[in-house]
Amino acid sequence: KKNIKMINIMIKVLLIILVIYVVIIENKNIYVSTTGIDDTDCGGSEESGCKTIGYALSNIAKVNDNIMLLEGTYSTKDGNQIKQPESLFNITISGMNEESIEKTILLCEVNSCIDWENNNLQSNYLKLEDFTIQTSESSVSAIEVVFCKLIMDNMNLEHTNEEAIISSFIIFSELSISDSVFKTQNRYQFYYLFQEQYLNFENVFS
């Protein structure tokens, strides 16, 4: 009887551990809308989206979560910089309309509108998909990624100022870009510091 009781206890403990593990690793969708409201209850549905990407990342998102952007223009001057909070990693940021990615725009109006630095050196990726990154400012660094993997799929990168160069700095990181378009008058530059095996371009057009 004692053995049976111990086995039952062990089974219950294992079930509790399994539930905790599933909760921890389960990724969820967090919705962001230009008409949303930033509060502690935002992001659970399209109707109750957070207003800014920055708030969703800093206050709502957990490891492995997906930030889902409803159609609209998200200016980095209004709190929409994609900046990695401490201890947050493995994040996907997606536009909601993969067929019309020009309708969802991250408007870069500050330097480093995407700033993802893996200071803890754990496995870390940032995935961007199904939206447009746009800037018209001069000398803007759009993307700065350090010690992690940057994945870009079905993205537009637009730079409308013909006199300036938009740059991205990919330092000791993996870079994978697929099915994307650079509409930049050939004035987009990647500055990267890594070996060639960590660089992958597939179906990238300019």
C-alpha positions as CSV (number, residue, x, y, z in Angstrom):
1,K,0.0,0.0,0.0
2,K,2.8,2.4,0.8
3,N,4.4,1.7,-2.6
4,I,1.1,2.3,-4.4
5,K,0.7,5.6,-2.4
6,M,4.2,6.7,-3.3
7,I,3.6,5.9,-7.0
8,N,0.4,7.9,-7.0
9,I,2.2,10.8,-5.4
10,M,5.0,10.6,-7.9
11,I,2.5,10.5,-10.8
12,K,0.8,13.6,-9.4
13,V,4.1,15.4,-9.1
14,L,5.1,14.5,-12.6
15,L,1.8,15.7,-13.9
16,I,2.2,19.0,-12.1
17,I,5.7,19.4,-13.6
18,L,4.4,18.6,-17.0
19,V,1.7,21.2,-16.8
20,I,4.2,23.8,-15.6
21,Y,6.5,23.0,-18.4
22,V,3.7,23.3,-21.0
23,V,2.6,26.6,-19.7
24,I,6.2,27.9,-19.7
25,I,7.0,26.9,-23.3
26,E,3.6,27.6,-24.8
27,N,3.8,30.5,-27.1
28,K,0.9,32.8,-27.4
29,N,-0.2,35.6,-29.8
30,I,-0.2,39.1,-28.6
31,Y,-2.1,41.6,-30.8
32,V,-1.1,45.2,-31.4
33,S,-3.3,47.7,-33.1
34,T,-3.0,51.4,-33.9
35,T,-6.4,51.9,-32.3
36,G,-5.5,49.8,-29.2
37,I,-4.8,50.7,-25.6
38,D,-1.7,50.0,-23.6
39,D,-2.7,48.5,-20.3
40,T,-2.0,45.3,-18.4
41,D,-5.0,43.5,-20.0
42,C,-4.2,44.3,-23.6
43,G,-3.1,42.0,-26.4
44,G,-5.4,39.0,-25.8
45,S,-7.4,39.5,-29.0
46,E,-7.6,41.6,-32.1
47,E,-10.4,43.6,-30.5
48,S,-8.3,44.4,-27.4
49,G,-4.9,44.9,-28.9
50,C,-2.1,46.9,-27.3
51,K,-1.4,50.2,-28.9
52,T,2.4,50.0,-29.2
53,I,4.9,47.3,-30.0
54,G,7.1,48.6,-27.2
55,Y,4.5,48.1,-24.5
56,A,3.6,44.6,-25.8
57,L,7.3,43.5,-25.7
58,S,8.1,45.1,-22.3
59,N,5.0,44.3,-20.3
60,I,3.0,41.5,-22.0
61,A,5.3,39.2,-24.0
62,K,7.0,36.1,-22.7
63,V,9.7,33.9,-24.2
64,N,8.6,32.3,-27.5
65,D,5.6,34.6,-28.0
66,N,4.3,36.1,-31.2
67,I,3.5,39.8,-31.6
68,M,0.8,40.1,-34.2
69,L,0.5,43.5,-35.9
70,L,-2.9,44.6,-37.3
71,E,-2.8,46.7,-40.4
72,G,-1.6,50.3,-39.9
73,T,1.5,52.4,-39.5
74,Y,3.5,52.0,-36.4
75,S,6.0,54.9,-35.9
76,T,9.0,54.3,-33.7
77,K,8.6,57.9,-32.3
78,D,5.3,56.7,-30.7
79,G,6.7,53.7,-28.8
80,N,7.0,51.1,-31.5
81,Q,10.7,50.5,-31.5
82,I,11.4,46.8,-31.5
83,K,13.9,46.7,-28.6
84,Q,14.7,43.5,-26.7
85,P,13.7,43.8,-23.0
86,E,16.0,42.0,-20.5
87,S,15.4,38.2,-20.3
88,L,13.0,38.2,-23.3
89,F,14.1,36.1,-26.3
90,N,12.9,34.0,-29.2
91,I,10.2,36.4,-30.4
92,T,8.3,36.5,-33.6
93,I,6.7,39.8,-34.9
94,S,4.2,39.3,-37.7
95,G,1.9,41.3,-39.8
96,M,-1.6,40.0,-39.9
97,N,-2.0,40.2,-43.7
98,E,0.7,38.2,-45.5
99,E,-0.9,39.0,-48.9
100,S,-0.8,42.8,-48.4
101,I,2.3,43.4,-46.3
102,E,2.5,47.0,-47.6
103,K,-0.5,47.8,-45.4
104,T,1.4,47.1,-42.2
105,I,4.3,49.5,-41.8
106,L,7.0,49.9,-39.1
107,L,8.0,53.5,-39.8
108,C,11.6,54.1,-38.6
109,E,11.9,57.6,-37.4
110,V,14.7,57.0,-34.8
111,N,18.0,55.3,-35.1
112,S,17.9,51.5,-34.4
113,C,14.2,51.0,-34.8
114,I,15.0,47.3,-34.4
115,D,17.5,46.8,-31.5
116,W,18.0,43.2,-30.5
117,E,21.1,42.4,-28.4
118,N,21.6,39.1,-26.8
119,N,23.4,40.2,-23.7
120,N,22.9,36.8,-21.8
121,L,24.3,34.7,-24.7
122,Q,21.5,32.2,-24.5
123,S,19.9,30.8,-27.7
124,N,18.0,33.7,-29.1
125,Y,16.3,34.6,-32.3
126,L,14.1,37.5,-33.6
127,K,11.8,36.6,-36.5
128,L,10.2,39.4,-38.6
129,E,7.5,38.4,-41.2
130,D,4.7,39.8,-43.3
131,F,5.1,43.6,-42.9
132,T,7.1,46.6,-44.2
133,I,10.0,48.4,-42.6
134,Q,10.1,52.0,-44.0
135,T,12.3,55.0,-43.5
136,S,12.9,58.3,-45.2
137,E,15.2,59.8,-42.7
138,S,18.9,60.3,-43.5
139,S,21.6,58.3,-41.8
140,V,19.2,56.0,-40.1
141,S,20.4,52.6,-38.8
142,A,17.3,50.5,-39.2
143,I,18.4,47.2,-37.6
144,E,21.0,46.4,-35.0
145,V,21.3,42.8,-34.0
146,V,24.1,41.3,-31.8
147,F,24.7,37.7,-30.8
148,C,21.5,36.2,-32.0
149,K,19.7,35.0,-35.1
150,L,17.7,37.4,-37.2
151,I,15.1,35.8,-39.5
152,M,13.2,37.9,-42.1
153,D,10.5,36.3,-44.2
154,N,8.1,38.0,-46.7
155,M,9.3,41.5,-45.8
156,N,9.5,44.8,-47.6
157,L,12.4,47.2,-46.7
158,E,11.7,50.6,-48.1
159,H,14.0,53.6,-48.1
160,T,12.5,56.6,-49.9
161,N,15.3,59.2,-49.4
162,E,17.5,58.8,-52.5
163,E,20.3,61.0,-51.0
164,A,20.8,58.9,-47.8
165,I,21.9,55.4,-47.0
166,I,20.0,53.2,-44.6
167,S,22.2,50.7,-42.8
168,S,21.9,47.6,-40.7
169,F,24.5,46.2,-38.4
170,I,24.5,42.4,-37.9
171,I,27.2,41.6,-35.4
172,F,28.2,38.1,-34.5
173,S,24.8,36.9,-35.5
174,E,23.1,34.7,-38.0
175,L,21.1,36.4,-40.7
176,S,18.4,34.7,-42.8
177,I,16.3,36.6,-45.3
178,S,13.8,35.0,-47.6
179,D,11.0,36.0,-50.0
180,S,11.6,39.7,-49.3
181,V,12.0,42.9,-51.3
182,F,14.4,45.8,-50.8
183,K,12.9,49.0,-52.3
184,T,15.8,51.2,-51.5
185,Q,17.3,52.6,-54.8
186,N,20.2,50.3,-54.1
187,R,21.2,52.4,-51.1
188,Y,20.6,49.7,-48.5
189,Q,23.8,48.4,-46.8
190,F,24.3,45.5,-44.5
191,Y,27.4,45.7,-42.3
192,Y,27.9,42.3,-40.8
193,L,30.6,40.6,-38.8
194,F,30.5,36.9,-39.0
195,Q,31.5,34.0,-41.2
196,E,29.7,33.4,-44.5
197,Q,28.0,30.2,-43.4
198,Y,25.8,32.3,-41.1
199,L,24.4,34.4,-44.0
200,N,21.5,33.1,-46.0
201,F,19.6,35.0,-48.7
202,E,16.8,33.3,-50.6
203,N,14.4,35.0,-53.1
204,V,15.5,38.5,-52.1
205,F,14.9,41.2,-54.7
206,S,15.8,44.9,-55.0
